[in-house]
Amino acid sequence: MRRRFGAAVLRSYENRFALEEVILNSGPADGEILVRIAGCGMCRTDLAVRRSAGRSPLPAVLGHEGAGVVVETGGRATGPSVGDHVVLSFDSCGQCGSCTGAAPAYCDSFAALNLFGGRAENAARFTDAAGGALAPRWFGQSSFADYAMVPARNAVRVDPSLPVELLGPLGCGFLTGAGAVINSFGAGPGDTIAVLGAGAVGLAAVMAATAAGAVTVAVDRQPERLALAERLGAIPLNAASAALPDRIRRLTGGGARYALDTTGSARLINDALRALRPTGHLGLVARLNTALPLEPGTLDRGRRISHICEGDAVPGLLIPRLTGLWRAGLFPFDQLIRTYPLADINEAERDCEAGRVVKPVLIPQGTGR
């Protein structure tokens, strides 16, 4: 079935998004579902396309924190059924050693499927109103749109009583921060964690750490973000503070057991390593765009550093856990969200880049057919 609907199209790395009519030229194939999008988070990865010009193909419909309702399934689709409420997460092949080993974020084809073109068989299925090709699905979704066609295994069922329009960020940004604390660190009561950067990922880590009973220090330059981190249970610390590692060590009783850097700043990464206790673990989630020179002594005494992708999460396990914590009042992610109509996507991008909003969520107008 051919379907026309609205989507935010990015045609060049320099231009703004444009709301256009797009065409899906066929219905779901085996293993796919069609989802009517209720809301889609805007993630820094969507905006980073502009800074990595030439790597992700354009024109494209971006968006990879979608959530909504299943309206159609493929012939042999397994998983969600029509009418189910779902959160959409990243794409993976489902067959490589990482996928079968419960580590889909480290899929052998992760970059190809999510960032650099998607599945070749989708190329002709998704076009603009004039028939011009749009890049195959971004992160298996392209959910800055009224509808998204996704692999069924990328969709996680959620309770229909939940506010599905707000749940999309649980598929990536909030998943990453919370998963780092829950999965990568396995933090528990009495552990100490330093979180560098109080954006969406960092604040999700703060909430997960607070829920786990850990003592958390949140480091950022923006007073508003530090105030929010404090409300969520963290000890606020300005990133410009003198002797930052010493201050973190004092606040954590001799050094943090874990640290999570969401900034990609070489200076803060070295500060975080110096703030760790012996055998401490620093996790990195931000993409490094420059070399990372480590200062002498930062990895002494059993300290270690690792990259964490998508919170080391199996989305089908972690997303229900996070919604359960939200119901219990322990993961108030809705406090980080501001909603915008999809038509206001460029305003949302400006507010996100300026730090005026932690997590924009775009609400489609639902005019597709």
Residue pairs with C-beta under 8 A, 6 or more apart in sequence:
1 26
1 27
1 72
2 23
2 24
2 25
2 26
3 23
3 24
3 27
3 34
3 147
3 368
3 369
4 21
4 22
4 23
4 24
4 129
4 368
4 369
5 21
5 22
5 24
5 145
5 146
5 147
5 367
5 368
5 369
6 19
6 20
6 21
6 22
6 145
6 146
6 342
6 364
6 365
6 367
6 368
7 19
7 20
7 21
7 22
7 61
7 142
7 144
7 145
7 146
8 17
8 18
8 19
8 20
8 61
8 62
8 63
8 144
8 145
8 342
8 345
8 362
9 17
9 18
9 19
9 20
9 22
9 59
9 60
9 61
9 128
9 134
10 17
10 18
10 49
10 58
10 59
10 60
10 61
10 62
11 18
11 58
11 59
12 58
12 59
13 49
13 50
13 53
13 54
13 58
14 50
16 346
16 349
17 144
17 345
17 346
17 349
19 342
19 343
19 345
20 128
20 129
21 128
21 129
22 61
22 126
22 127
22 128
22 129
22 134
22 145
23 126
23 127
23 128
23 129
23 131
24 34
24 125
24 126
24 147
24 149
25 124
25 125
25 126
25 127
26 125
27 34
27 72
27 74
28 34
28 72
28 73
28 74
28 77
28 149
29 74
29 75
30 74
30 75
30 76
30 77
31 74
31 76
31 77
31 78
31 151
31 152
31 153
32 73
32 74
32 77
32 149
32 150
32 151
32 152
33 70
33 72
33 73
33 74
33 77
33 79
33 80
33 86
33 149
33 150
33 152
33 155
34 70
34 71
34 72
34 73
34 147
34 148
34 149
35 66
35 68
35 69
35 70
35 71
35 86
35 88
35 143
35 147
35 148
35 149
35 150
35 155
36 68
36 69
36 71
36 146
36 147
36 366
36 368
37 66
37 67
37 68
37 143
37 145
37 146
37 147
37 148
37 364
38 67
38 68
38 69
38 164
38 165
38 363
38 364
39 66
39 67
39 68
39 164
39 165
39 166
39 167
39 168
39 339
39 361
39 362
39 363
39 364
40 63
40 65
40 66
40 67
40 143
40 144
40 145
40 168
40 342
40 361
40 362
40 364
41 65
41 168
41 169
41 171
41 172
41 173
41 200
41 337
41 359
41 360
41 361
41 362
42 63
42 65
42 345
42 348
42 349
42 352
42 359
42 360
42 361
42 362
43 64
43 65
43 169
43 172
43 173
43 200
44 173
44 199
44 200
44 352
45 64
45 172
46 62
46 63
46 64
46 138
46 144
47 349
47 352
47 353
48 287
49 56
49 58
49 60
49 62
51 289
55 115
55 116
56 115
56 116
56 117
56 135
56 138
57 116
57 117
57 135
58 135
59 128
59 132
59 134
59 135
60 134
60 135
60 138
60 142
61 126
61 134
61 135
61 138
61 142
61 143
61 144
61 145
62 138
62 142
62 144
63 138
63 141
63 142
63 143
63 144
63 145
63 148
63 362
64 88
64 90
64 114
64 138
64 139
64 140
64 141
64 143
64 171
64 172
65 88
65 143
65 168
65 169
65 170
65 171
65 172
65 173
65 361
66 87
66 88
66 141
66 143
66 148
66 150
66 168
66 171
67 85
67 86
67 87
67 88
67 158
67 164
67 165
67 166
67 167
67 168
67 170
67 171
68 85
68 86
68 88
68 148
68 164
69 83
69 84
69 85
69 86
69 164
70 80
70 81
70 82
70 83
70 84
70 86
70 155
71 82
71 147
72 82
73 80
73 81
73 82
73 152
74 152
77 152
78 152
79 152
79 153
79 155
79 157
80 86
80 152
80 155
80 157
84 157
84 160
85 157
85 158
85 159
85 160
85 162
85 164
86 155
86 156
86 157
86 158
87 155
87 156
87 158
87 164
87 167
87 168
87 170
87 171
87 315
87 319
88 140
88 141
88 143
88 148
88 150
88 154
88 155
88 156
88 168
88 171
89 154
89 155
89 156
89 171
89 172
89 175
89 310
89 315
89 319
90 104
90 105
90 110
90 114
90 139
90 140
90 154
90 171
90 172
90 310
90 315
91 110
91 113
91 114
91 118
91 119
91 137
91 139
91 140
91 141
91 151
91 154
92 98
92 99
92 104
92 105
92 107
92 109
92 110
92 113
92 153
92 154
93 99
93 107
93 108
93 109
93 113
94 100
94 104
94 151
94 153
96 107
96 108
96 109
97 108
98 104
98 105
98 106
98 107
98 108
99 107
102 314
103 312
104 310
104 314
104 315
105 309
105 310
105 311
105 312
105 313
106 309
107 113
110 309
112 118
113 119
113 139
113 140
114 138
114 139
114 140
115 139
117 135
117 136
118 135
118 136
118 137
118 138
118 140
119 136
119 137
120 136
122 136
122 137
122 149
123 133
123 135
123 136
124 133
125 136
125 149
126 133
126 134
126 136
126 137
126 142
126 149
127 133
127 134
128 134
134 142
137 148
137 149
137 150
139 172
140 150
140 151
140 154
141 148
141 150
141 154
142 148
143 168
144 342
144 345
144 362
145 342
145 364
146 342
146 364
146 365
146 366
146 367
146 368
147 368
154 315
156 171
156 315
156 316
156 319
156 320
158 164
158 167
158 319
158 320
158 323
159 323
162 323
162 326
163 334
165 339
165 361
165 363
166 333
166 334
166 337
166 339
166 361
167 323
168 361
169 175
169 200
169 333
169 336
169 337
169 359
169 361
170 319
170 322
170 323
170 333
171 315
171 319
172 310
173 200
173 201
173 204
173 359
174 200
174 201
174 204
174 322
174 333
174 359
175 204
175 310
175 311
175 313
175 315
175 318
175 319
175 322
176 201
176 204
176 285
176 308
176 309
176 310
176 311
176 313
177 200
177 201
177 202
177 203
177 204
177 205
177 206
177 207
177 208
177 260
177 262
177 285
177 311
178 204
178 205
178 207
178 208
178 311
178 318
178 322
178 331
179 308
179 310
179 311
179 312
179 313
179 318
180 205
180 208
180 260
180 283
180 285
180 308
180 311
180 312
181 187
181 193
181 205
181 208
181 209
181 212
181 214
181 258
181 260
182 208
182 212
182 311
182 318
182 321
183 311
183 312
183 313
183 318
184 281
184 283
184 306
184 308
184 311
184 312
185 191
185 193
185 257
185 258
185 260
185 281
185 283
187 193
187 208
187 209
187 212
187 214
187 257
187 258
188 212
188 213
188 214
189 212
189 213
189 214
190 213
190 214
190 215
191 209
191 212
191 213
191 214
191 215
191 257
191 258
192 214
192 215
192 216
192 217
192 252
192 253
192 255
192 256
192 257
192 258
192 277
193 205
193 209
193 214
193 215
193 216
193 217
193 256
193 257
193 258
193 259
193 260
194 216
194 217
194 219
194 248
194 252
194 256
194 258
194 259
194 260
194 272
194 275
195 202
195 205
195 206
195 209
195 216
195 217
195 218
195 219
195 229
195 234
195 259
195 260
195 262
196 202
196 219
196 220
196 239
196 259
196 260
196 261
196 262
196 263
196 265
196 268
196 269
196 271
196 272
197 219
197 220
197 261
197 262
197 263
197 268
197 286
198 206
198 218
198 219
198 220
198 222
198 225
198 226
198 228
198 229
199 225
199 262
199 358
200 336
200 358
200 359
201 262
201 285
202 218
202 220
202 229
202 260
202 262
203 218
203 225
203 228
203 229
203 232
203 336
203 358
204 333
204 336
205 216
205 260
205 262
206 216
206 218
206 229
206 232
206 233
206 234
207 232
207 233
207 325
207 330
207 331
207 332
207 333
208 325
208 331
209 216
209 233
209 234
210 216
210 232
210 233
210 234
210 330
211 325
211 330
211 331
215 235
215 252
215 253
216 233
216 234
216 235
217 234
217 235
217 236
217 237
217 248
217 251
217 252
217 256
218 225
218 226
218 229
218 230
218 234
218 235
218 236
218 237
219 237
219 238
219 239
219 244
219 248
219 268
220 226
220 229
220 236
220 238
220 239
221 238
221 239
221 240
222 355
223 238
225 355
225 358
226 236
226 237
226 238
227 236
228 335
228 336
228 358
229 236
230 236
231 335
232 332
232 335
235 251
237 244
237 247
237 248
237 251
239 268
241 247
244 268
244 271
244 275
245 271
245 272
245 274
245 275
248 255
248 256
248 271
248 272
248 275
249 255
249 256
249 275
249 277
252 275
252 277
254 277
255 275
255 276
255 277
255 278
255 280
256 272
256 275
256 276
256 277
256 280
257 276
257 277
257 280
257 281
258 276
258 280
258 281
258 282
258 283
259 272
259 273
259 275
259 276
259 280
259 281
259 282
259 283
260 282
260 283
260 285
260 308
261 268
261 269
261 272
261 282
261 283
261 284
261 285
261 286
262 285
262 286
263 269
263 286
264 284
264 286
264 287
264 288
264 289
266 290
266 291
266 292
266 293
269 282
269 284
269 292
269 305
270 294
270 295
270 298
272 282
273 282
273 294
273 295
273 298
273 299
273 303
273 305
274 295
274 297
274 298
276 282
276 303
278 301
278 302
278 303
279 301
279 302
279 303
279 304
280 302
280 303
280 304
281 303
281 304
281 305
281 306
282 303
282 304
282 305
282 306
283 305
283 306
283 307
283 308
284 305
284 306
284 307
284 308
285 307
285 308
285 309
299 305
311 318
322 331
322 333
325 331
326 332
326 333
326 334
333 359
336 358
336 359
337 358
337 359
337 360
337 361
338 351
338 357
338 358
338 359
338 360
338 361
339 360
339 361
339 362
339 363
340 347
340 348
340 360
340 361
340 362
340 363
341 362
341 363
341 365
342 362
342 363
342 364
342 365
343 365
344 362
345 362
348 357
348 360
348 362
349 360
351 357
351 360
352 360
